Amino acid sequence: MLGSRLESPVRNSEIAAPVIQAASTQASGIGELRPAPADLPDPAIAPPVVAESGDPFAAVRVTALIARIERGRPVRLAAIVDRLNATWVDWLFSERVVGDAIIQLAANWAADYRTTAGIVVDGGPLGATVTIEDSSRVDPWIVRKAQRQADACREALLDFSRRERTTGHD
């Protein structure tokens, strides 16, 4: 019996056994890249993203802004949307999507603290407003929410990286 498939059955032959070599990197793949030509634009330009309700990537951006707005006074929802769109220029946030994310935060606050006073969404003559309670319990709570949203973003990216590249399916 042969020790390997490449071993010749004739042990004392003058004919040398064929040698199989791996193809060189140059022949089989890209190999090392040469320096970029002068003035080559950076291809890492991100396409615009339209924020969607329930998307953790949009929610974490909304939550990060809500964590930083002034406490104890109403802030117009339109102003929050404008700030998000000015901060994240490659994103488009609508009032509906931002409102949905804030209402979700308010519902989570009510579930955690059994009160609706922590995050209040109200209508007024200038449109919808958001008021965040001015208390020491808001910051740790909202940081935990943002961390969970960021974890959901990382999980979505990990899930995406595992997909079949040609079809986009699992």
C-alpha positions as CSV (number, residue, x, y, z in Angstrom):
1,M,0.0,0.0,0.0
2,L,1.2,3.5,-0.7
3,G,2.1,5.9,2.1
4,S,0.6,8.8,0.2
5,R,-1.1,9.4,-3.1
6,L,2.1,11.1,-4.5
7,E,4.4,8.2,-3.6
8,S,5.5,6.3,-6.6
9,P,4.7,2.5,-6.7
10,V,8.1,1.9,-8.1
11,R,10.6,2.6,-5.3
12,N,13.9,2.2,-7.2
13,S,13.0,3.9,-10.4
14,E,15.2,6.4,-12.2
15,I,12.0,8.4,-13.0
16,A,11.6,11.1,-10.4
17,A,8.3,11.4,-8.6
18,P,6.3,14.4,-9.7
19,V,6.7,17.4,-7.4
20,I,3.6,19.4,-6.7
21,Q,4.2,23.0,-5.6
22,A,1.7,25.4,-4.3
23,A,1.0,28.2,-6.8
24,S,2.8,31.4,-5.8
25,T,0.9,34.3,-4.2
26,Q,1.6,36.3,-7.3
27,A,-0.1,33.7,-9.6
28,S,-3.0,32.9,-7.4
29,G,-4.0,36.1,-5.6
30,I,-3.5,39.8,-5.4
31,G,-0.3,39.7,-3.5
32,E,1.2,42.8,-1.9
33,L,-0.4,46.1,-2.9
34,R,1.7,48.9,-4.3
35,P,1.3,52.4,-2.9
36,A,-1.8,54.3,-4.0
37,P,-1.4,56.7,-6.8
38,A,-1.2,60.4,-5.9
39,D,-4.5,62.1,-5.4
40,L,-6.4,58.8,-5.3
41,P,-9.6,59.5,-3.3
42,D,-10.4,57.6,-0.1
43,P,-12.9,54.8,-1.1
44,A,-14.2,54.6,2.5
45,I,-17.1,57.0,1.6
46,A,-20.2,55.7,3.4
47,P,-23.5,55.8,1.5
48,P,-26.3,57.8,3.1
49,V,-28.4,56.0,5.6
50,V,-32.1,56.6,6.1
51,A,-32.8,56.0,9.8
52,E,-35.6,53.5,10.4
53,S,-37.7,52.8,13.5
54,G,-36.4,49.9,15.5
55,D,-33.0,50.0,14.0
56,P,-30.3,49.9,16.8
57,F,-27.9,52.0,14.8
58,A,-30.5,54.8,14.6
59,A,-31.6,54.3,18.2
60,V,-28.1,54.5,19.7
61,R,-27.6,57.8,17.9
62,V,-30.9,59.2,19.2
63,T,-30.1,57.9,22.7
64,A,-26.6,59.5,22.7
65,L,-28.1,62.9,21.9
66,I,-31.0,62.5,24.4
67,A,-28.3,61.8,27.1
68,R,-26.8,65.2,26.4
69,I,-29.7,67.5,26.1
70,E,-30.6,69.9,28.9
71,R,-32.6,68.4,31.7
72,G,-35.9,69.6,33.2
73,R,-37.1,71.7,30.3
74,P,-39.0,70.9,27.1
75,V,-36.9,70.6,23.9
76,R,-38.6,70.6,20.6
77,L,-38.6,67.2,18.8
78,A,-37.8,69.1,15.6
79,A,-34.7,70.6,17.2
80,I,-33.6,67.1,18.2
81,V,-34.1,65.9,14.6
82,D,-32.2,68.9,13.3
83,R,-29.3,68.3,15.6
84,L,-29.1,64.6,14.6
85,N,-29.1,65.4,10.9
86,A,-26.4,68.1,11.5
87,T,-24.3,65.7,13.5
88,W,-24.7,62.6,11.4
89,V,-24.5,64.1,7.9
90,D,-24.5,60.7,6.2
91,W,-27.8,59.9,7.9
92,L,-31.3,61.2,7.4
93,F,-33.5,61.2,10.5
94,S,-37.2,61.9,10.3
95,E,-39.4,63.2,13.2
96,R,-41.3,59.9,13.1
97,V,-38.2,57.7,13.6
98,V,-36.7,60.0,16.3
99,G,-40.1,60.2,18.0
100,D,-40.4,56.4,17.9
101,A,-36.9,56.0,19.5
102,I,-37.8,58.5,22.2
103,I,-41.1,56.9,22.9
104,Q,-39.4,53.6,23.3
105,L,-37.0,55.2,25.8
106,A,-40.0,56.6,27.7
107,A,-41.7,53.2,27.7
108,N,-38.5,51.6,29.0
109,W,-38.2,54.3,31.7
110,A,-41.8,53.7,32.8
111,A,-41.2,49.9,33.0
112,D,-38.0,50.4,35.0
113,Y,-39.1,53.1,37.4
114,R,-42.9,52.7,37.4
115,T,-43.3,56.4,36.5
116,T,-43.8,58.3,33.3
117,A,-42.2,61.5,34.6
118,G,-38.6,60.5,33.6
119,I,-39.0,61.1,29.8
120,V,-42.1,63.1,28.8
121,V,-43.1,63.5,25.2
122,D,-45.8,66.2,24.9
123,G,-47.5,68.2,22.2
124,G,-47.6,72.0,22.3
125,P,-48.0,75.1,20.2
126,L,-44.5,74.6,18.7
127,G,-45.0,70.9,18.0
128,A,-43.9,67.9,20.0
129,T,-41.5,68.4,22.9
130,V,-39.3,66.1,25.0
131,T,-38.5,66.7,28.6
132,I,-35.9,64.6,30.5
133,E,-36.2,64.5,34.2
134,D,-33.5,66.4,36.0
135,S,-32.3,63.8,38.5
136,S,-29.2,61.8,39.2
137,R,-30.8,58.5,38.1
138,V,-31.1,59.6,34.5
139,D,-27.4,59.4,33.5
140,P,-26.7,55.8,34.7
141,W,-30.0,54.6,33.2
142,I,-29.6,56.2,29.8
143,V,-25.9,55.0,29.6
144,R,-27.1,51.4,30.2
145,K,-29.8,51.8,27.4
146,A,-27.2,53.2,25.0
147,Q,-24.8,50.3,25.9
148,R,-27.5,47.8,25.1
149,Q,-28.2,49.5,21.8
150,A,-24.5,49.5,21.0
151,D,-24.4,45.8,21.8
152,A,-27.3,45.2,19.5
153,C,-25.4,47.1,16.8
154,R,-22.3,44.9,17.3
155,E,-24.5,41.8,17.2
156,A,-26.1,43.0,13.9
157,L,-22.6,43.6,12.4
158,L,-21.4,40.1,13.6
159,D,-24.5,38.5,12.1
160,F,-23.9,40.4,8.8
161,S,-20.3,39.2,8.7
162,R,-21.4,35.5,9.0
163,R,-23.7,35.7,6.0
164,E,-23.0,34.1,2.6
165,R,-21.3,36.9,0.7
166,T,-22.8,36.2,-2.8
167,T,-26.5,36.0,-1.7
168,G,-26.6,37.9,1.6
169,H,-28.4,35.0,3.2
170,D,-27.5,32.8,6.1
